[in-house]
Amino acid sequence: MRDPDERKEFEMKDFSLKIGRKNWKVKFVKSKDLGNSWGQCDSPTVRNPKIFVYRGSDRRNLVNTLLHEVLHAVRPELSEEAVTETADVLERALNRLGYEISE
């Protein structure tokens, strides 16, 4: 990772991410596309898997949600509780490194 002082401004653009042997599409969407959740993750077994993250949430929640959904993609066998705890710890670790994730 680059020095936090040298990173470019946070950008919320859709992107692709290689997870396992598949290219996942990560999309930032409106709340109406997610129903009652902050994010969603396709099953890794689908042909063209996608991760959806609510674009209207504050930066910290958006990053936490992205971590959470990526964890589901990488380790689908983990419980919701394990994924939530791990995403929270990773977010705090990034903050401790100086990558503050606040508005």
C-alpha positions in Angstrom: 0.0 0.0 0.0 1.0 3.5 -0.6 1.7 6.1 2.1 -1.8 7.4 3.2 -0.6 11.0 2.6 0.2 10.1 -1.0 -3.0 8.2 -1.9 -5.4 9.8 -4.3 -8.9 10.9 -3.2 -11.3 8.1 -2.5 -13.2 7.2 -5.7 -16.4 5.1 -5.8 -16.1 3.5 -9.2 -17.2 0.0 -10.2 -14.3 -2.4 -10.7 -13.3 -6.0 -11.3 -11.6 -8.1 -8.7 -10.1 -11.6 -9.2 -11.2 -13.9 -6.4 -10.2 -17.5 -6.8 -10.3 -18.2 -10.4 -13.1 -15.8 -11.3 -13.4 -12.2 -12.1 -16.0 -10.6 -9.9 -17.7 -7.3 -10.7 -17.9 -4.9 -7.8 -20.8 -2.4 -8.3 -21.8 0.6 -6.2 -25.6 0.8 -6.4 -28.6 2.8 -5.1 -30.5 1.5 -2.0 -33.5 0.4 -4.0 -31.3 -2.2 -5.7 -30.4 -3.8 -2.4 -33.7 -3.9 -0.5 -33.0 -3.8 3.2 -29.2 -4.4 3.2 -25.9 -2.4 2.8 -24.5 -5.0 0.4 -25.0 -8.3 -1.4 -22.7 -11.0 -2.7 -23.5 -13.5 -5.4 -22.7 -17.2 -4.8 -19.2 -18.0 -6.0 -20.8 -20.8 -8.1 -22.6 -18.4 -10.5 -21.1 -17.8 -13.9 -20.4 -14.0 -13.6 -20.4 -13.2 -9.9 -21.0 -9.7 -8.6 -20.7 -7.8 -5.3 -23.1 -4.9 -4.7 -22.5 -2.1 -2.2 -24.8 0.7 -1.4 -23.3 3.9 -2.8 -25.2 6.3 -0.5 -23.6 5.1 2.8 -20.9 7.1 4.5 -17.3 6.1 3.6 -16.6 4.1 6.7 -19.7 2.0 6.3 -19.1 1.6 2.6 -15.6 0.3 3.2 -16.8 -2.1 5.9 -19.5 -3.3 3.7 -17.1 -3.9 0.8 -14.8 -5.9 3.1 -17.7 -7.8 4.4 -19.0 -8.8 1.0 -15.5 -9.7 -0.3 -15.1 -12.0 2.7 -18.3 -13.7 1.7 -16.9 -14.2 -1.8 -13.6 -15.5 -0.6 -14.8 -17.7 2.2 -18.5 -18.6 1.5 -18.4 -21.2 4.2 -18.0 -18.7 7.0 -21.0 -17.7 9.1 -22.5 -14.2 9.0 -21.1 -13.6 12.5 -17.6 -14.6 11.5 -17.7 -12.4 8.3 -19.0 -9.4 10.3 -16.3 -9.7 13.0 -13.5 -10.1 10.4 -14.6 -7.1 8.4 -14.8 -5.0 11.5 -11.3 -6.1 12.6 -9.8 -5.4 9.1 -11.4 -2.0 9.0 -9.9 -1.1 12.4 -6.5 -2.4 11.3 -6.6 -0.1 8.2 -7.5 2.8 10.4 -4.5 2.0 12.7 -2.2 2.0 9.7 -3.3 5.5 9.0 -5.9 4.8 6.3 -8.6 6.6 8.1 -12.0 5.8 6.7 -14.1 8.7 7.8 -15.9 11.4 6.0 
